[in-house]
Amino acid sequence: MNKNVEYDLIIVGGGPAGAYTGKIASKLGLETLIVEKRQEIGSPVRCAEGVGKKIEEYVNVAEEALAKDVKGARIYSPSNNYIDMLEEDAGAEVGYILNRKVFDQKLVEEAIKAGADVKLKTRASEFEQTEDGIRVKLVNNGASITLESKILIGADGVESLVGKKMDIYNNLKLNEIESCAQFLMTGINGIDLDYTHFYVGNEVAPGGYAWIFPKGDKKANVGIGILPNGTDKSAYHYLKKFVEQREYLKNAKILEEIYGGVPVASPLEEAVDDNVMLVGDSARQSDPLTGGGILNAIKAGKIAGEVAKEAIESNNCKKDFLKRYDERRLEEIGQKNERNYDAKELFQKLSDEELNSLISSLEEVSFESLSVTELVSELIKTNPWLSDEIDGFID
Ligand SMILES: Cc1cc2nc3c(=O)[nH]c(=O)nc-3n(C[C@H](O)[C@H](O)[C@H](O)COP(=O)(O)OP(=O)(O)OC[C@H]3O[C@@H](n4cnc5c(N)ncnc54)[C@H](O)[C@@H]3O)c2cc1C
């Protein structure tokens, strides 16, 4: 290794994207450093903690990281009719509710076991391209050090400094970021907490939806995501109203409040530059229709780790080589996200009457899997006019 280059890979961010990239890269023999500005991995949690069981193709979900294995999902129309989707196969969109803090910590532990170094309470603040790679300024407890690596990974979430400073266009427009508010509530009574619950409608959550993700022991994440361009009120306003209007939440108490943004954008065409790759929310990889980003962050981390290894082995970390990452992630994640982006754009324009009629059109359907793809496919089959606006859901 060149004497100035301390690492093959410096990864900014110790969330799922950074941890998984770090694990794969370290397993492949790369000298890897993960830096995380928080003092504790995974805390505070900014997530509803739902994930599809497909996650197990990538990660072994430890018992302590799993809060609830759900039976199915209940989707409510604005007029409060609902359909059930049973969780009968592994393709389920939300089959598990995680203990996200434990989950994230286990991911980082796996990266460490594979050989990665981790620095907590360490903020990456400046980045400079050099002949051999990237020089990164890190600030820890007020003291700064500069390290150099061949490749820099921006796994720094929705606000991504790496993207901004390295001039990779990852800005989000107003209708591309869902504003979320969530309460962790205890003492919930009178609703089946073996199911997740989703509520749609312009009164309930303009441009998004409200969710109840059970965590066991009468507890659940009760949250709402809205698109700010659909209303001048905050997500908190809608969440408070939602809670006040539900009988089963009447005696429930709030244990935690969480606020945050989720990118619901179409995929970035380019998430690389010379010696740089963006992974996870920083590359707008969460699903634009559901807002779920954990699985996609992990999928992208695998690709980024593998491409980093190939680039370093070929002694070529320039943009032209790293475009392999773009090609693979666009195929494995981007195509579905593009399709789901179109669906999100369509659904956010529908009136409550149209949403009522769409959901009632599914009352006789028995779903084989709890997946958004199947849900939208069935909607298109029963309401063919939708296929004028969205495609790619039915083979
Ligand atoms: C309210 C809410 C509910 C959600 N619910 C779900 C859900 O149920 N299911 C799901 O799949 N997804 C959900 N998401 C989305 C999901 O949380 C993200 O998609 C996922 O965390 C993305 O992982 P990531 O590693 O890309 O980013 P993050 O998990 O955001 O990790 C980025 C990390 O980078 C660190 N960082 C940032 N800048 C720097 C810096 N300069 N130096 C050092 N460290 C830095 C941050 O501290 C952070 O730890 C939700 C999001 C929100 C806000």
The ligand as an SDF file (V2000), in Angstrom:
LIG
                    3D

 53 58  0  0  0  0  0  0  0  0999 V2000
  -39.4830    7.5770   10.7730 C   0  0  0  0  0  0  0  0  0  0  0  0
  -38.8240    6.5860    9.8550 C   0  0  0  0  0  0  0  0  0  0  0  0
  -39.3310    5.3100    9.7370 C   0  0  0  0  0  0  0  0  0  0  0  0
  -38.7000    4.3750    8.9120 C   0  0  0  0  0  0  0  0  0  0  0  0
  -39.2030    3.0980    8.8700 N   0  0  0  0  0  0  0  0  0  0  0  0
  -38.5820    2.1540    8.1270 C   0  0  0  0  0  0  0  0  0  0  0  0
  -39.0360    0.8040    8.1560 C   0  0  0  0  0  0  0  0  0  0  0  0
  -39.9840    0.4340    8.8650 O   0  0  0  0  0  0  0  0  0  0  0  0
  -38.3920   -0.1000    7.3740 N   0  0  0  0  0  0  0  0  0  0  0  0
  -37.3250    0.2410    6.5870 C   0  0  0  0  0  0  0  0  0  0  0  0
  -36.7840   -0.6300    5.8810 O   0  0  0  0  0  0  0  0  0  0  0  0
  -36.8730    1.5260    6.5580 N   0  0  0  0  0  0  0  0  0  0  0  0
  -37.4610    2.4780    7.3110 C   0  0  0  0  0  0  0  0  0  0  0  0
  -36.9820    3.7570    7.3260 N   0  0  0  0  0  0  0  0  0  0  0  0
  -35.8410    4.0810    6.4550 C   0  0  0  0  0  0  0  0  0  0  0  0
  -34.5570    3.4880    7.0270 C   0  0  0  0  0  0  0  0  0  0  0  0
  -34.3890    3.8830    8.3690 O   0  0  0  0  0  0  0  0  0  0  0  0
  -33.3740    3.9460    6.1730 C   0  0  0  0  0  0  0  0  0  0  0  0
  -33.6650    3.6980    4.8090 O   0  0  0  0  0  0  0  0  0  0  0  0
  -32.0910    3.2090    6.5470 C   0  0  0  0  0  0  0  0  0  0  0  0
  -31.7010    3.5130    7.8600 O   0  0  0  0  0  0  0  0  0  0  0  0
  -30.9790    3.6090    5.5730 C   0  0  0  0  0  0  0  0  0  0  0  0
  -29.7510    3.0990    6.0180 O   0  0  0  0  0  0  0  0  0  0  0  0
  -28.4090    3.9270    5.7350 P   0  0  0  0  0  0  0  0  0  0  0  0
  -27.3150    3.1150    6.3300 O   0  0  0  0  0  0  0  0  0  0  0  0
  -28.3460    4.3090    4.3180 O   0  0  0  0  0  0  0  0  0  0  0  0
  -28.5790    5.2850    6.5320 O   0  0  0  0  0  0  0  0  0  0  0  0
  -28.7190    5.5590    8.0960 P   0  0  0  0  0  0  0  0  0  0  0  0
  -29.3230    4.4040    8.7870 O   0  0  0  0  0  0  0  0  0  0  0  0
  -29.3730    6.8840    8.2000 O   0  0  0  0  0  0  0  0  0  0  0  0
  -27.2110    5.6670    8.5960 O   0  0  0  0  0  0  0  0  0  0  0  0
  -26.3970    6.7570    8.2550 C   0  0  0  0  0  0  0  0  0  0  0  0
  -25.3870    6.9170    9.3660 C   0  0  0  0  0  0  0  0  0  0  0  0
  -24.4020    7.8670    8.9690 O   0  0  0  0  0  0  0  0  0  0  0  0
  -24.0340    8.6310   10.0940 C   0  0  0  0  0  0  0  0  0  0  0  0
  -23.4350    9.8730    9.5840 N   0  0  0  0  0  0  0  0  0  0  0  0
  -24.0530   10.8480    8.8580 C   0  0  0  0  0  0  0  0  0  0  0  0
  -23.1720   11.8210    8.5250 N   0  0  0  0  0  0  0  0  0  0  0  0
  -21.9710   11.4530    9.0510 C   0  0  0  0  0  0  0  0  0  0  0  0
  -20.6670   12.0590    9.0600 C   0  0  0  0  0  0  0  0  0  0  0  0
  -20.4290   13.2220    8.4310 N   0  0  0  0  0  0  0  0  0  0  0  0
  -19.6660   11.4080    9.6990 N   0  0  0  0  0  0  0  0  0  0  0  0
  -19.8920   10.2200   10.3540 C   0  0  0  0  0  0  0  0  0  0  0  0
  -21.1030    9.6180   10.3870 N   0  0  0  0  0  0  0  0  0  0  0  0
  -22.1350   10.2070    9.7290 C   0  0  0  0  0  0  0  0  0  0  0  0
  -25.3590    8.8430   10.8240 C   0  0  0  0  0  0  0  0  0  0  0  0
  -25.1480    9.1920   12.1810 O   0  0  0  0  0  0  0  0  0  0  0  0
  -26.0150    7.4770   10.6500 C   0  0  0  0  0  0  0  0  0  0  0  0
  -25.7280    6.6040   11.7240 O   0  0  0  0  0  0  0  0  0  0  0  0
  -37.5670    4.7230    8.1460 C   0  0  0  0  0  0  0  0  0  0  0  0
  -37.0540    6.0260    8.2530 C   0  0  0  0  0  0  0  0  0  0  0  0
  -37.6580    6.9470    9.1060 C   0  0  0  0  0  0  0  0  0  0  0  0
  -37.0830    8.3230    9.2220 C   0  0  0  0  0  0  0  0  0  0  0  0
  1  2  1  0
  2  3  1  0
  2 52  2  0
  3  4  2  0
  4  5  1  0
  4 50  1  0
  5  6  2  0
  6  7  1  0
  6 13  1  0
  7  8  2  0
  7  9  1  0
  9 10  1  0
 10 11  2  0
 10 12  1  0
 12 13  2  0
 13 14  1  0
 14 15  1  0
 14 50  1  0
 15 16  1  0
 16 17  1  0
 16 18  1  0
 18 19  1  0
 18 20  1  0
 20 21  1  0
 20 22  1  0
 22 23  1  0
 23 24  1  0
 24 25  2  0
 24 26  1  0
 24 27  1  0
 27 28  1  0
 28 29  2  0
 28 30  1  0
 28 31  1  0
 31 32  1  0
 32 33  1  0
 33 34  1  0
 33 48  1  0
 34 35  1  0
 35 36  1  0
 35 46  1  0
 36 37  1  0
 36 45  1  0
 37 38  2  0
 38 39  1  0
 39 40  1  0
 39 45  2  0
 40 41  1  0
 40 42  2  0
 42 43  1  0
 43 44  2  0
 44 45  1  0
 46 47  1  0
 46 48  1  0
 48 49  1  0
 50 51  2  0
 51 52  1  0
 52 53  1  0
M  END
$$$$
